[in-house]
Amino acid sequence: MNVPRRSLVDLGPLAQLRAGRLARRLPQMTVGLVLYGVSLALMVRGAVGLAPWDVLHSGLAGLVPLTLGQVLILTSVVVLALWWPLREVPGVATVANPLLIGLSADLFIALIAPPEAMAARIALMVGGVVLCGFASALYIGAQLGRGPRDGLMTGLSRRTGWSLRSVRTGIEVSVVLAGLALGGVAGVGTLLYALAIGPLAQLMLPWCTVELASPAVAVGEGDAGEGQRRVATTAEASEATITSTAVNRSSVSHCSRSVSTRP
């Protein structure tokens, strides 16, 4: 089977919009982010462990009168504030990411009934991880920017000189520990997500990446300060483009029940 070789181009917000094919890229990004929220809801209802950041979200949601999706959105605002000293450049997906993931997660948590049988719960968890990989490939492949958590990782890596893998591991361990301290619960699903989400997204990314205009066309003379920073083939895409992050972006049994029933 031939794997398509398409370029992932790191562009600033104006250059993203000038790069063409918006009739495909905007709907693809939207569908990807909504499906990301659905995957979060599947893992919540599976109740055998959430993604690392969502362990934190679920812990916070147990302490405040907010839904899991609302906590995700507010946490994203805090994370975005950390972009300023890191000099990360936002994109269309940076704003759309928390809003679409948070809102769709709340909607589908309300629509999906929690199963009692362990086999059904495991199926929901595994389905959530696989769907999250596909959703990540869709939204990243639309080439409209990174989500807040992905940008935090790449910014820290660039500023500290640490590898992306080290920064990602440090961040995810930290948010899991913080989530556990706040009452969130990690589980088997957390481990499966951490191990599988990168390979799944990278496997699907070549088929989901939308080829843009050449960098010289996409980045005009006036975009030099905010435009292209990196060009790579999807086969060479690093963890920077396939992290969880965030989606987005989301506890086990008692956590998922308490979170999902909030107004």
NUGUBA-252256 format. One record per residue (C-alpha): residue in one letter; chain; z, x, y. Coordinates in steps of 0.25 Angstrom, whole numbers, plus 2048, in hexadecimal, padded with zeros to 3 digits. Example, Ala and Ser with C-alpha at 12.3 -4.5 7.8 and 13.67 -1.06 7.14 Angstrom:
<marlums>
<marlum><residuo>a</residuo><cadena>A</cadena><w>81F</w><u>831</u><v>7EE</v></marlum>
<marlum><residuo>s</residuo><cadena>A</cadena><w>81D</w><u>837</u><v>7FC</v></marlum>
</marlums>
This chain:
<marlums>
<marlum><residuo>m</residuo><cadena>A</cadena><w>800</w><u>800</u><v>800</v></marlum>
<marlum><residuo>n</residuo><cadena>A</cadena><w>7FC</w><u>806</u><v>80D</v></marlum>
<marlum><residuo>v</residuo><cadena>A</cadena><w>807</w><u>806</u><v>818</v></marlum>
<marlum><residuo>p</residuo><cadena>A</cadena><w>802</w><u>803</u><v>826</v></marlum>
<marlum><residuo>r</residuo><cadena>A</cadena><w>804</w><u>80F</u><v>830</v></marlum>
<marlum><residuo>r</residuo><cadena>A</cadena><w>807</w><u>809</u><v>83D</v></marlum>
<marlum><residuo>s</residuo><cadena>A</cadena><w>80E</w><u>80F</u><v>849</v></marlum>
<marlum><residuo>l</residuo><cadena>A</cadena><w>81C</w><u>80C</u><v>84F</v></marlum>
<marlum><residuo>v</residuo><cadena>A</cadena><w>81B</w><u>80F</u><v>85D</v></marlum>
<marlum><residuo>d</residuo><cadena>A</cadena><w>828</w><u>80F</u><v>865</v></marlum>
<marlum><residuo>l</residuo><cadena>A</cadena><w>825</w><u>809</u><v>873</v></marlum>
<marlum><residuo>g</residuo><cadena>A</cadena><w>82C</w><u>804</u><v>87F</v></marlum>
<marlum><residuo>p</residuo><cadena>A</cadena><w>82C</w><u>7F5</u><v>882</v></marlum>
<marlum><residuo>l</residuo><cadena>A</cadena><w>820</w><u>7F4</u><v>88B</v></marlum>
<marlum><residuo>a</residuo><cadena>A</cadena><w>818</w><u>7FD</u><v>882</v></marlum>
<marlum><residuo>q</residuo><cadena>A</cadena><w>81C</w><u>7F4</u><v>876</v></marlum>
<marlum><residuo>l</residuo><cadena>A</cadena><w>816</w><u>7E8</u><v>87D</v></marlum>
<marlum><residuo>r</residuo><cadena>A</cadena><w>809</w><u>7F0</u><v>881</v></marlum>
<marlum><residuo>a</residuo><cadena>A</cadena><w>807</w><u>7F5</u><v>873</v></marlum>
<marlum><residuo>g</residuo><cadena>A</cadena><w>7FF</w><u>7E8</u><v>86F</v></marlum>
<marlum><residuo>r</residuo><cadena>A</cadena><w>7FF</w><u>7DE</u><v>863</v></marlum>
<marlum><residuo>l</residuo><cadena>A</cadena><w>80B</w><u>7D6</u><v>869</v></marlum>
<marlum><residuo>a</residuo><cadena>A</cadena><w>806</w><u>7CA</u><v>863</v></marlum>
<marlum><residuo>r</residuo><cadena>A</cadena><w>80A</w><u>7D0</u><v>855</v></marlum>
<marlum><residuo>r</residuo><cadena>A</cadena><w>815</w><u>7D9</u><v>859</v></marlum>
<marlum><residuo>l</residuo><cadena>A</cadena><w>81E</w><u>7CF</u><v>861</v></marlum>
<marlum><residuo>p</residuo><cadena>A</cadena><w>81E</w><u>7C4</u><v>856</v></marlum>
<marlum><residuo>q</residuo><cadena>A</cadena><w>820</w><u>7CF</u><v>84B</v></marlum>
<marlum><residuo>m</residuo><cadena>A</cadena><w>82C</w><u>7D4</u><v>853</v></marlum>
<marlum><residuo>t</residuo><cadena>A</cadena><w>832</w><u>7C6</u><v>854</v></marlum>
<marlum><residuo>v</residuo><cadena>A</cadena><w>830</w><u>7C3</u><v>846</v></marlum>
<marlum><residuo>g</residuo><cadena>A</cadena><w>836</w><u>7D0</u><v>842</v></marlum>
<marlum><residuo>l</residuo><cadena>A</cadena><w>842</w><u>7CE</u><v>84A</v></marlum>
<marlum><residuo>v</residuo><cadena>A</cadena><w>844</w><u>7C0</u><v>846</v></marlum>
<marlum><residuo>l</residuo><cadena>A</cadena><w>843</w><u>7C4</u><v>837</v></marlum>
<marlum><residuo>y</residuo><cadena>A</cadena><w>84D</w><u>7CF</u><v>83A</v></marlum>
<marlum><residuo>g</residuo><cadena>A</cadena><w>857</w><u>7C4</u><v>83E</v></marlum>
<marlum><residuo>v</residuo><cadena>A</cadena><w>854</w><u>7BC</u><v>832</v></marlum>
<marlum><residuo>s</residuo><cadena>A</cadena><w>857</w><u>7C9</u><v>829</v></marlum>
<marlum><residuo>l</residuo><cadena>A</cadena><w>864</w><u>7CA</u><v>830</v></marlum>
<marlum><residuo>a</residuo><cadena>A</cadena><w>867</w><u>7BB</u><v>82D</v></marlum>
<marlum><residuo>l</residuo><cadena>A</cadena><w>864</w><u>7BE</u><v>81E</v></marlum>
<marlum><residuo>m</residuo><cadena>A</cadena><w>86D</w><u>7C9</u><v>81D</v></marlum>
<marlum><residuo>v</residuo><cadena>A</cadena><w>878</w><u>7C1</u><v>824</v></marlum>
<marlum><residuo>r</residuo><cadena>A</cadena><w>877</w><u>7B6</u><v>81A</v></marlum>
<marlum><residuo>g</residuo><cadena>A</cadena><w>876</w><u>7C0</u><v>80F</v></marlum>
<marlum><residuo>a</residuo><cadena>A</cadena><w>884</w><u>7C4</u><v>813</v></marlum>
<marlum><residuo>v</residuo><cadena>A</cadena><w>883</w><u>7D1</u><v>80B</v></marlum>
<marlum><residuo>g</residuo><cadena>A</cadena><w>882</w><u>7DB</u><v>817</v></marlum>
<marlum><residuo>l</residuo><cadena>A</cadena><w>87A</w><u>7DC</u><v>824</v></marlum>
<marlum><residuo>a</residuo><cadena>A</cadena><w>873</w><u>7E7</u><v>82B</v></marlum>
<marlum><residuo>p</residuo><cadena>A</cadena><w>87B</w><u>7F1</u><v>832</v></marlum>
<marlum><residuo>w</residuo><cadena>A</cadena><w>87A</w><u>7EC</u><v>840</v></marlum>
<marlum><residuo>d</residuo><cadena>A</cadena><w>87C</w><u>7DE</u><v>83B</v></marlum>
<marlum><residuo>v</residuo><cadena>A</cadena><w>88A</w><u>7E2</u><v>835</v></marlum>
<marlum><residuo>l</residuo><cadena>A</cadena><w>88E</w><u>7E5</u><v>844</v></marlum>
<marlum><residuo>h</residuo><cadena>A</cadena><w>887</w><u>7D8</u><v>849</v></marlum>
<marlum><residuo>s</residuo><cadena>A</cadena><w>88F</w><u>7D0</u><v>83E</v></marlum>
<marlum><residuo>g</residuo><cadena>A</cadena><w>89C</w><u>7D7</u><v>842</v></marlum>
<marlum><residuo>l</residuo><cadena>A</cadena><w>89A</w><u>7D4</u><v>850</v></marlum>
<marlum><residuo>a</residuo><cadena>A</cadena><w>896</w><u>7C5</u><v>84E</v></marlum>
<marlum><residuo>g</residuo><cadena>A</cadena><w>8A3</w><u>7C3</u><v>846</v></marlum>
<marlum><residuo>l</residuo><cadena>A</cadena><w>8AB</w><u>7C6</u><v>853</v></marlum>
<marlum><residuo>v</residuo><cadena>A</cadena><w>8A3</w><u>7BF</u><v>85D</v></marlum>
<marlum><residuo>p</residuo><cadena>A</cadena><w>89E</w><u>7B0</u><v>85E</v></marlum>
<marlum><residuo>l</residuo><cadena>A</cadena><w>88F</w><u>7B4</u><v>85D</v></marlum>
<marlum><residuo>t</residuo><cadena>A</cadena><w>885</w><u>7B4</u><v>851</v></marlum>
<marlum><residuo>l</residuo><cadena>A</cadena><w>880</w><u>7C0</u><v>84A</v></marlum>
<marlum><residuo>g</residuo><cadena>A</cadena><w>873</w><u>7BF</u><v>852</v></marlum>
<marlum><residuo>q</residuo><cadena>A</cadena><w>87A</w><u>7BE</u><v>85F</v></marlum>
<marlum><residuo>v</residuo><cadena>A</cadena><w>882</w><u>7CA</u><v>85C</v></marlum>
<marlum><residuo>l</residuo><cadena>A</cadena><w>876</w><u>7D2</u><v>858</v></marlum>
<marlum><residuo>i</residuo><cadena>A</cadena><w>86F</w><u>7CF</u><v>865</v></marlum>
<marlum><residuo>l</residuo><cadena>A</cadena><w>87B</w><u>7D3</u><v>86D</v></marlum>
<marlum><residuo>t</residuo><cadena>A</cadena><w>87D</w><u>7E0</u><v>865</v></marlum>
<marlum><residuo>s</residuo><cadena>A</cadena><w>86E</w><u>7E3</u><v>868</v></marlum>
<marlum><residuo>v</residuo><cadena>A</cadena><w>871</w><u>7E2</u><v>877</v></marlum>
<marlum><residuo>v</residuo><cadena>A</cadena><w>87C</w><u>7EC</u><v>875</v></marlum>
<marlum><residuo>v</residuo><cadena>A</cadena><w>873</w><u>7F5</u><v>86D</v></marlum>
<marlum><residuo>l</residuo><cadena>A</cadena><w>868</w><u>7F4</u><v>877</v></marlum>
<marlum><residuo>a</residuo><cadena>A</cadena><w>872</w><u>7F9</u><v>882</v></marlum>
<marlum><residuo>l</residuo><cadena>A</cadena><w>873</w><u>806</u><v>87A</v></marlum>
<marlum><residuo>w</residuo><cadena>A</cadena><w>864</w><u>808</u><v>87C</v></marlum>
<marlum><residuo>w</residuo><cadena>A</cadena><w>866</w><u>80C</u><v>88A</v></marlum>
<marlum><residuo>p</residuo><cadena>A</cadena><w>86C</w><u>819</u><v>888</v></marlum>
<marlum><residuo>l</residuo><cadena>A</cadena><w>863</w><u>81C</u><v>87C</v></marlum>
<marlum><residuo>r</residuo><cadena>A</cadena><w>857</w><u>819</u><v>885</v></marlum>
<marlum><residuo>e</residuo><cadena>A</cadena><w>851</w><u>810</u><v>87B</v></marlum>
<marlum><residuo>v</residuo><cadena>A</cadena><w>845</w><u>807</u><v>87F</v></marlum>
<marlum><residuo>p</residuo><cadena>A</cadena><w>846</w><u>7F9</u><v>87C</v></marlum>
<marlum><residuo>g</residuo><cadena>A</cadena><w>83A</w><u>7F0</u><v>877</v></marlum>
<marlum><residuo>v</residuo><cadena>A</cadena><w>836</w><u>7E2</u><v>875</v></marlum>
<marlum><residuo>a</residuo><cadena>A</cadena><w>83D</w><u>7E2</u><v>867</v></marlum>
<marlum><residuo>t</residuo><cadena>A</cadena><w>84A</w><u>7E8</u><v>86D</v></marlum>
<marlum><residuo>v</residuo><cadena>A</cadena><w>84D</w><u>7DA</u><v>874</v></marlum>
<marlum><residuo>a</residuo><cadena>A</cadena><w>847</w><u>7D1</u><v>869</v></marlum>
<marlum><residuo>n</residuo><cadena>A</cadena><w>84E</w><u>7D8</u><v>85E</v></marlum>
<marlum><residuo>p</residuo><cadena>A</cadena><w>85C</w><u>7D3</u><v>860</v></marlum>
<marlum><residuo>l</residuo><cadena>A</cadena><w>858</w><u>7C6</u><v>865</v></marlum>
<marlum><residuo>l</residuo><cadena>A</cadena><w>84F</w><u>7C2</u><v>85A</v></marlum>
<marlum><residuo>i</residuo><cadena>A</cadena><w>857</w><u>7C8</u><v>84F</v></marlum>
<marlum><residuo>g</residuo><cadena>A</cadena><w>864</w><u>7C2</u><v>854</v></marlum>
<marlum><residuo>l</residuo><cadena>A</cadena><w>85F</w><u>7B4</u><v>856</v></marlum>
<marlum><residuo>s</residuo><cadena>A</cadena><w>857</w><u>7B3</u><v>849</v></marlum>
<marlum><residuo>a</residuo><cadena>A</cadena><w>863</w><u>7B9</u><v>841</v></marlum>
<marlum><residuo>d</residuo><cadena>A</cadena><w>86C</w><u>7AE</u><v>847</v></marlum>
<marlum><residuo>l</residuo><cadena>A</cadena><w>861</w><u>7A3</u><v>844</v></marlum>
<marlum><residuo>f</residuo><cadena>A</cadena><w>85F</w><u>7A7</u><v>835</v></marlum>
<marlum><residuo>i</residuo><cadena>A</cadena><w>86E</w><u>7AA</u><v>833</v></marlum>
<marlum><residuo>a</residuo><cadena>A</cadena><w>870</w><u>79B</u><v>836</v></marlum>
<marlum><residuo>l</residuo><cadena>A</cadena><w>864</w><u>797</u><v>82E</v></marlum>
<marlum><residuo>i</residuo><cadena>A</cadena><w>867</w><u>79F</u><v>821</v></marlum>
<marlum><residuo>a</residuo><cadena>A</cadena><w>872</w><u>79A</u><v>818</v></marlum>
<marlum><residuo>p</residuo><cadena>A</cadena><w>87B</w><u>7A4</u><v>812</v></marlum>
<marlum><residuo>p</residuo><cadena>A</cadena><w>879</w><u>7A5</u><v>803</v></marlum>
<marlum><residuo>e</residuo><cadena>A</cadena><w>885</w><u>7A6</u><v>7F9</v></marlum>
<marlum><residuo>a</residuo><cadena>A</cadena><w>87F</w><u>7AD</u><v>7EE</v></marlum>
<marlum><residuo>m</residuo><cadena>A</cadena><w>87F</w><u>7BC</u><v>7EF</v></marlum>
<marlum><residuo>a</residuo><cadena>A</cadena><w>871</w><u>7BD</u><v>7EA</v></marlum>
<marlum><residuo>a</residuo><cadena>A</cadena><w>86C</w><u>7B5</u><v>7F5</v></marlum>
<marlum><residuo>r</residuo><cadena>A</cadena><w>874</w><u>7BD</u><v>7FF</v></marlum>
<marlum><residuo>i</residuo><cadena>A</cadena><w>86F</w><u>7CA</u><v>7FA</v></marlum>
<marlum><residuo>a</residuo><cadena>A</cadena><w>860</w><u>7C4</u><v>7FB</v></marlum>
<marlum><residuo>l</residuo><cadena>A</cadena><w>863</w><u>7C0</u><v>809</v></marlum>
<marlum><residuo>m</residuo><cadena>A</cadena><w>868</w><u>7CE</u><v>80D</v></marlum>
<marlum><residuo>v</residuo><cadena>A</cadena><w>85D</w><u>7D5</u><v>806</v></marlum>
<marlum><residuo>g</residuo><cadena>A</cadena><w>852</w><u>7CC</u><v>80C</v></marlum>
<marlum><residuo>g</residuo><cadena>A</cadena><w>859</w><u>7CE</u><v>81A</v></marlum>
<marlum><residuo>v</residuo><cadena>A</cadena><w>857</w><u>7DD</u><v>818</v></marlum>
<marlum><residuo>v</residuo><cadena>A</cadena><w>849</w><u>7DD</u><v>814</v></marlum>
<marlum><residuo>l</residuo><cadena>A</cadena><w>845</w><u>7D2</u><v>81F</v></marlum>
<marlum><residuo>c</residuo><cadena>A</cadena><w>84C</w><u>7DB</u><v>829</v></marlum>
<marlum><residuo>g</residuo><cadena>A</cadena><w>843</w><u>7E7</u><v>825</v></marlum>
<marlum><residuo>f</residuo><cadena>A</cadena><w>837</w><u>7DE</u><v>826</v></marlum>
<marlum><residuo>a</residuo><cadena>A</cadena><w>83C</w><u>7D9</u><v>834</v></marlum>
<marlum><residuo>s</residuo><cadena>A</cadena><w>83F</w><u>7E7</u><v>839</v></marlum>
<marlum><residuo>a</residuo><cadena>A</cadena><w>831</w><u>7EB</u><v>835</v></marlum>
<marlum><residuo>l</residuo><cadena>A</cadena><w>82B</w><u>7DF</u><v>83C</v></marlum>
<marlum><residuo>y</residuo><cadena>A</cadena><w>832</w><u>7E1</u><v>849</v></marlum>
<marlum><residuo>i</residuo><cadena>A</cadena><w>831</w><u>7F1</u><v>84A</v></marlum>
<marlum><residuo>g</residuo><cadena>A</cadena><w>822</w><u>7F0</u><v>846</v></marlum>
<marlum><residuo>a</residuo><cadena>A</cadena><w>820</w><u>7E7</u><v>852</v></marlum>
<marlum><residuo>q</residuo><cadena>A</cadena><w>822</w><u>7F3</u><v>85A</v></marlum>
<marlum><residuo>l</residuo><cadena>A</cadena><w>82A</w><u>7EC</u><v>865</v></marlum>
<marlum><residuo>g</residuo><cadena>A</cadena><w>836</w><u>7F5</u><v>866</v></marlum>
<marlum><residuo>r</residuo><cadena>A</cadena><w>843</w><u>7F7</u><v>85F</v></marlum>
<marlum><residuo>g</residuo><cadena>A</cadena><w>850</w><u>7EF</u><v>85E</v></marlum>
<marlum><residuo>p</residuo><cadena>A</cadena><w>85D</w><u>7F2</u><v>865</v></marlum>
<marlum><residuo>r</residuo><cadena>A</cadena><w>863</w><u>7F9</u><v>858</v></marlum>
<marlum><residuo>d</residuo><cadena>A</cadena><w>857</w><u>801</u><v>855</v></marlum>
<marlum><residuo>g</residuo><cadena>A</cadena><w>856</w><u>806</u><v>863</v></marlum>
<marlum><residuo>l</residuo><cadena>A</cadena><w>864</w><u>80A</u><v>862</v></marlum>
<marlum><residuo>m</residuo><cadena>A</cadena><w>861</w><u>813</u><v>856</v></marlum>
<marlum><residuo>t</residuo><cadena>A</cadena><w>855</w><u>819</u><v>85B</v></marlum>
<marlum><residuo>g</residuo><cadena>A</cadena><w>85B</w><u>81C</u><v>869</v></marlum>
<marlum><residuo>l</residuo><cadena>A</cadena><w>868</w><u>823</u><v>863</v></marlum>
<marlum><residuo>s</residuo><cadena>A</cadena><w>85F</w><u>82B</u><v>859</v></marlum>
<marlum><residuo>r</residuo><cadena>A</cadena><w>857</w><u>830</u><v>865</v></marlum>
<marlum><residuo>r</residuo><cadena>A</cadena><w>863</w><u>833</u><v>86E</v></marlum>
<marlum><residuo>t</residuo><cadena>A</cadena><w>86B</w><u>83A</u><v>863</v></marlum>
<marlum><residuo>g</residuo><cadena>A</cadena><w>860</w><u>841</u><v>85B</v></marlum>
<marlum><residuo>w</residuo><cadena>A</cadena><w>866</w><u>83B</u><v>84F</v></marlum>
<marlum><residuo>s</residuo><cadena>A</cadena><w>85D</w><u>835</u><v>844</v></marlum>
<marlum><residuo>l</residuo><cadena>A</cadena><w>859</w><u>827</u><v>844</v></marlum>
<marlum><residuo>r</residuo><cadena>A</cadena><w>85F</w><u>825</u><v>836</v></marlum>
<marlum><residuo>s</residuo><cadena>A</cadena><w>86C</w><u>82B</u><v>83B</v></marlum>
<marlum><residuo>v</residuo><cadena>A</cadena><w>86D</w><u>823</u><v>847</v></marlum>
<marlum><residuo>r</residuo><cadena>A</cadena><w>86A</w><u>816</u><v>83F</v></marlum>
<marlum><residuo>t</residuo><cadena>A</cadena><w>874</w><u>819</u><v>835</v></marlum>
<marlum><residuo>g</residuo><cadena>A</cadena><w>87F</w><u>81C</u><v>83F</v></marlum>
<marlum><residuo>i</residuo><cadena>A</cadena><w>87C</w><u>80F</u><v>847</v></marlum>
<marlum><residuo>e</residuo><cadena>A</cadena><w>87C</w><u>806</u><v>83A</v></marlum>
<marlum><residuo>v</residuo><cadena>A</cadena><w>888</w><u>80C</u><v>835</v></marlum>
<marlum><residuo>s</residuo><cadena>A</cadena><w>88F</w><u>80A</u><v>842</v></marlum>
<marlum><residuo>v</residuo><cadena>A</cadena><w>88B</w><u>7FC</u><v>844</v></marlum>
<marlum><residuo>v</residuo><cadena>A</cadena><w>88F</w><u>7F8</u><v>835</v></marlum>
<marlum><residuo>l</residuo><cadena>A</cadena><w>89D</w><u>7FF</u><v>837</v></marlum>
<marlum><residuo>a</residuo><cadena>A</cadena><w>89E</w><u>7F7</u><v>845</v></marlum>
<marlum><residuo>g</residuo><cadena>A</cadena><w>89A</w><u>7EA</u><v>83E</v></marlum>
<marlum><residuo>l</residuo><cadena>A</cadena><w>8A4</w><u>7EC</u><v>833</v></marlum>
<marlum><residuo>a</residuo><cadena>A</cadena><w>8AF</w><u>7EF</u><v>83D</v></marlum>
<marlum><residuo>l</residuo><cadena>A</cadena><w>8AC</w><u>7E2</u><v>844</v></marlum>
<marlum><residuo>g</residuo><cadena>A</cadena><w>8AC</w><u>7D9</u><v>837</v></marlum>
<marlum><residuo>g</residuo><cadena>A</cadena><w>89D</w><u>7DB</u><v>833</v></marlum>
<marlum><residuo>v</residuo><cadena>A</cadena><w>89B</w><u>7DD</u><v>824</v></marlum>
<marlum><residuo>a</residuo><cadena>A</cadena><w>890</w><u>7E7</u><v>81E</v></marlum>
<marlum><residuo>g</residuo><cadena>A</cadena><w>88B</w><u>7E5</u><v>810</v></marlum>
<marlum><residuo>v</residuo><cadena>A</cadena><w>880</w><u>7E8</u><v>806</v></marlum>
<marlum><residuo>g</residuo><cadena>A</cadena><w>876</w><u>7E3</u><v>80F</v></marlum>
<marlum><residuo>t</residuo><cadena>A</cadena><w>87A</w><u>7ED</u><v>81A</v></marlum>
<marlum><residuo>l</residuo><cadena>A</cadena><w>877</w><u>7F8</u><v>811</v></marlum>
<marlum><residuo>l</residuo><cadena>A</cadena><w>86A</w><u>7F2</u><v>80C</v></marlum>
<marlum><residuo>y</residuo><cadena>A</cadena><w>866</w><u>7F0</u><v>81A</v></marlum>
<marlum><residuo>a</residuo><cadena>A</cadena><w>869</w><u>7FE</u><v>81E</v></marlum>
<marlum><residuo>l</residuo><cadena>A</cadena><w>861</w><u>804</u><v>812</v></marlum>
<marlum><residuo>a</residuo><cadena>A</cadena><w>855</w><u>7FB</u><v>812</v></marlum>
<marlum><residuo>i</residuo><cadena>A</cadena><w>852</w><u>7F6</u><v>820</v></marlum>
<marlum><residuo>g</residuo><cadena>A</cadena><w>84B</w><u>803</u><v>824</v></marlum>
<marlum><residuo>p</residuo><cadena>A</cadena><w>842</w><u>805</u><v>818</v></marlum>
<marlum><residuo>l</residuo><cadena>A</cadena><w>83F</w><u>7F6</u><v>818</v></marlum>
<marlum><residuo>a</residuo><cadena>A</cadena><w>83A</w><u>7F6</u><v>827</v></marlum>
<marlum><residuo>q</residuo><cadena>A</cadena><w>833</w><u>803</u><v>825</v></marlum>
<marlum><residuo>l</residuo><cadena>A</cadena><w>82C</w><u>7FE</u><v>819</v></marlum>
<marlum><residuo>m</residuo><cadena>A</cadena><w>827</w><u>7F1</u><v>820</v></marlum>
<marlum><residuo>l</residuo><cadena>A</cadena><w>825</w><u>7F8</u><v>82E</v></marlum>
<marlum><residuo>p</residuo><cadena>A</cadena><w>817</w><u>7FD</u><v>82C</v></marlum>
<marlum><residuo>w</residuo><cadena>A</cadena><w>811</w><u>7EF</u><v>829</v></marlum>
<marlum><residuo>c</residuo><cadena>A</cadena><w>819</w><u>7E9</u><v>835</v></marlum>
<marlum><residuo>t</residuo><cadena>A</cadena><w>815</w><u>7F3</u><v>840</v></marlum>
<marlum><residuo>v</residuo><cadena>A</cadena><w>80C</w><u>7EE</u><v>84A</v></marlum>
<marlum><residuo>e</residuo><cadena>A</cadena><w>802</w><u>7F9</u><v>84E</v></marlum>
<marlum><residuo>l</residuo><cadena>A</cadena><w>802</w><u>7FA</u><v>85E</v></marlum>
<marlum><residuo>a</residuo><cadena>A</cadena><w>7F8</w><u>800</u><v>868</v></marlum>
<marlum><residuo>s</residuo><cadena>A</cadena><w>7F8</w><u>80F</u><v>868</v></marlum>
<marlum><residuo>p</residuo><cadena>A</cadena><w>804</w><u>815</u><v>86F</v></marlum>
<marlum><residuo>a</residuo><cadena>A</cadena><w>7FB</w><u>81A</u><v>87B</v></marlum>
<marlum><residuo>v</residuo><cadena>A</cadena><w>7F7</w><u>80B</u><v>87D</v></marlum>
<marlum><residuo>a</residuo><cadena>A</cadena><w>804</w><u>805</u><v>87A</v></marlum>
<marlum><residuo>v</residuo><cadena>A</cadena><w>80C</w><u>80E</u><v>884</v></marlum>
<marlum><residuo>g</residuo><cadena>A</cadena><w>805</w><u>80E</u><v>892</v></marlum>
<marlum><residuo>e</residuo><cadena>A</cadena><w>807</w><u>819</u><v>89C</v></marlum>
<marlum><residuo>g</residuo><cadena>A</cadena><w>812</w><u>811</u><v>8A2</v></marlum>
<marlum><residuo>d</residuo><cadena>A</cadena><w>81A</w><u>810</u><v>895</v></marlum>
<marlum><residuo>a</residuo><cadena>A</cadena><w>81D</w><u>81F</u><v>894</v></marlum>
<marlum><residuo>g</residuo><cadena>A</cadena><w>82B</w><u>81D</u><v>896</v></marlum>
<marlum><residuo>e</residuo><cadena>A</cadena><w>82E</w><u>812</u><v>88D</v></marlum>
<marlum><residuo>g</residuo><cadena>A</cadena><w>822</w><u>812</u><v>883</v></marlum>
<marlum><residuo>q</residuo><cadena>A</cadena><w>81F</w><u>819</u><v>876</v></marlum>
<marlum><residuo>r</residuo><cadena>A</cadena><w>82A</w><u>822</u><v>871</v></marlum>
<marlum><residuo>r</residuo><cadena>A</cadena><w>826</w><u>823</u><v>862</v></marlum>
<marlum><residuo>v</residuo><cadena>A</cadena><w>81A</w><u>820</u><v>859</v></marlum>
<marlum><residuo>a</residuo><cadena>A</cadena><w>81C</w><u>821</u><v>84A</v></marlum>
<marlum><residuo>t</residuo><cadena>A</cadena><w>815</w><u>81B</u><v>83E</v></marlum>
<marlum><residuo>t</residuo><cadena>A</cadena><w>81D</w><u>810</u><v>837</v></marlum>
<marlum><residuo>a</residuo><cadena>A</cadena><w>81E</w><u>818</u><v>82A</v></marlum>
<marlum><residuo>e</residuo><cadena>A</cadena><w>826</w><u>822</u><v>833</v></marlum>
<marlum><residuo>a</residuo><cadena>A</cadena><w>82E</w><u>818</u><v>83A</v></marlum>
<marlum><residuo>s</residuo><cadena>A</cadena><w>83D</w><u>81D</u><v>83A</v></marlum>
<marlum><residuo>e</residuo><cadena>A</cadena><w>84A</w><u>815</u><v>839</v></marlum>
<marlum><residuo>a</residuo><cadena>A</cadena><w>849</w><u>813</u><v>848</v></marlum>
<marlum><residuo>t</residuo><cadena>A</cadena><w>83E</w><u>808</u><v>846</v></marlum>
<marlum><residuo>i</residuo><cadena>A</cadena><w>844</w><u>802</u><v>839</v></marlum>
<marlum><residuo>t</residuo><cadena>A</cadena><w>853</w><u>801</u><v>83B</v></marlum>
<marlum><residuo>s</residuo><cadena>A</cadena><w>85A</w><u>7F4</u><v>83B</v></marlum>
<marlum><residuo>t</residuo><cadena>A</cadena><w>85D</w><u>7F3</u><v>844</v></marlum>
<marlum><residuo>a</residuo><cadena>A</cadena><w>85E</w><u>7E7</u><v>84A</v></marlum>
<marlum><residuo>v</residuo><cadena>A</cadena><w>85A</w><u>7DD</u><v>849</v></marlum>
<marlum><residuo>n</residuo><cadena>A</cadena><w>85F</w><u>7E0</u><v>847</v></marlum>
<marlum><residuo>r</residuo><cadena>A</cadena><w>862</w><u>7E0</u><v>845</v></marlum>
<marlum><residuo>s</residuo><cadena>A</cadena><w>876</w><u>7D5</u><v>838</v></marlum>
<marlum><residuo>s</residuo><cadena>A</cadena><w>88B</w><u>7D0</u><v>826</v></marlum>
<marlum><residuo>v</residuo><cadena>A</cadena><w>890</w><u>7CC</u><v>81A</v></marlum>
<marlum><residuo>s</residuo><cadena>A</cadena><w>896</w><u>7BF</u><v>815</v></marlum>
<marlum><residuo>h</residuo><cadena>A</cadena><w>8A0</w><u>7BB</u><v>81F</v></marlum>
<marlum><residuo>c</residuo><cadena>A</cadena><w>899</w><u>7C3</u><v>82A</v></marlum>
<marlum><residuo>s</residuo><cadena>A</cadena><w>88C</w><u>7BB</u><v>829</v></marlum>
<marlum><residuo>r</residuo><cadena>A</cadena><w>893</w><u>7AE</u><v>828</v></marlum>
<marlum><residuo>s</residuo><cadena>A</cadena><w>89C</w><u>7B0</u><v>835</v></marlum>
<marlum><residuo>v</residuo><cadena>A</cadena><w>890</w><u>7B5</u><v>83C</v></marlum>
<marlum><residuo>s</residuo><cadena>A</cadena><w>886</w><u>7AB</u><v>839</v></marlum>
<marlum><residuo>t</residuo><cadena>A</cadena><w>88E</w><u>79F</u><v>83C</v></marlum>
<marlum><residuo>r</residuo><cadena>A</cadena><w>891</w><u>7A3</u><v>84B</v></marlum>
<marlum><residuo>p</residuo><cadena>A</cadena><w>88A</w><u>79A</u><v>855</v></marlum>
</marlums>
